[in-house]
Amino acid sequence: MAIGDPDPVTAFGALHRELSVLYGKVARSYGLTPQQLELLCLVHKSRPTFGELAAALGCDKTNVTGMVDRLERRELLAREQDPADRRITRAVLTGPGLALRDDIRATLERQLAARLPGTQRDRMIDAVATAAAALAQSRPDPETH
């Protein structure tokens, strides 16, 4: 859907909708929800806490716990205690989870490459990455708000 001469709200809203549709289709093709797909893509080398995942996904920690439970039953994620503080639980990818994450990312990259104009792709990616970083930096800290 063309959006004409967009203002920021319209442009970012349209981008959000289009990415939501794409991520939803890809997630369903793997038997996942869009949030489970995002969670798998967030868990890699960083071994995030459930609180960090909740902040990144914009949801409550109880939602993350439920998603991790379901992904753990599918043997895609595991829980790991933080060695420095045993009260903290971190999410880690299993071997099958890492393989699935890599496959999902490759699928998303192919889908995006097929849809974005090649001559403008790098510029668009830079602009989106800059906007995402600025928005993330301005987000309130979930631990203090």
N, C-alpha and C positions, 0 to 999 in steps of 0.2 A: 504494500500500500504506500503510495507516494504521500509525503506530508507537506509538499509545497515549500513555502518560505517559513521554516520552523523557528520558533523561539526555543530557549533551552529546555523548558518543561516538556514541550511537544517532542523535541528531538530525542531527549534522554528517555522519555516515556516510550516512544516508538522503538528505540534500541532495546530497552528492557523487554518489551512485549515480544519482539522478534527473537531475541536470544532465549526468552522463556519458552517460546514455541519450539525452537530448535533443540534446546536442552531437554525439553519434555519428550520429544520424539526419540532422541538418542537414548534417554534414560529408559523409556518404555521398551526399546529394542533390546535392552540388557536386563529387563525385568526389575528395574529400579525406579524409585521416585526421583523427580528432579533434585530434591534436597539430598537424597542418598548419593546421587551422582556427584553433586558438588562436594559433599563430605569426602567421598573417596578421592576426588581430585585435590582436596586440601591436605589430606594426610599423606605425607611422603617422608622426606628426611627430617622434618621438623618435630615429629611425634607430639602433636598438640595436645593440650589438656582439653577436657570437655568444655571448660569455660572459654578457652580460646576458640574452639570450634563454634560454640554458641554465638560468640561475638562476631566471628567471620560470617556465619550464616544468618545472623540477625534473628536468632530465636532463643528460647529458654534452654537452660542446661538439661531440663527433663526431656525436651524434644531430642536433644543430642543423645541422651542415654537410650531412648527408644530406638533411634536410628542405629546406634552402635550395637544394641542388642540384636536387631534384625540382621545387620551385616555380619555380626559375629556368628550367628546361627548358620549363615551361608559360608562361613570360614573365610571371609574376605578381610575382616579386621580382628584384632585382638586387643585386649586391655593389658597395659603394662604399668606397674607401679613406678613412680619416679624414684630413682635411687637416692636422691638427695632429700626427699620428703615423701615418706610412704603414704601420707594422706592424699597425695595427688595421683590421679590416674591419667594415663596418657593413651591415646589411640594410636595403634601401629598397624600397618598393612601386613597381611600374611603374604606368602608367595603367590597364591592365587589372586589375592586382592591387588597386589602390585601388577600382575599380568593383566588383570581386568582394567585397572586404572590406565595403564599404558595403551591398551586397546581403545578405551573410551577417548582418551586424549587424541589418539591418531584419527579416530572417527570424527571427532569434533573439528580437528584441524582440516581434514579433507572437506567436510561440509562447509566450513567457513571459507576455505580457499575457493571452493566452487561458487560461492555466492558473492564474494567481495571482488570488486573490479581489480584486476591484477596491477594496473598502472598506479592505483591509489592505495593498494593494500597496506604497504609499509607505513605510509603517512597516517592512514586511519588507525592502525594498530598503535602507533606512537601517541596519537591524540587520545584514544580510549584509555591507554595505560596511564597517561598523564592525568586524565580526569579521574580515573579510578583511584590513583594514589592520593590526589588532592582530597577527594571525598572521604577516603579511609582515614586520612590524617586528621580531618576535621571532626570525625566521629567521636562522641564522648567515650571515655574509658568505662567499660561495663563494670569494673570493680569499684569505681567511685561514684557512679550515677545510677 
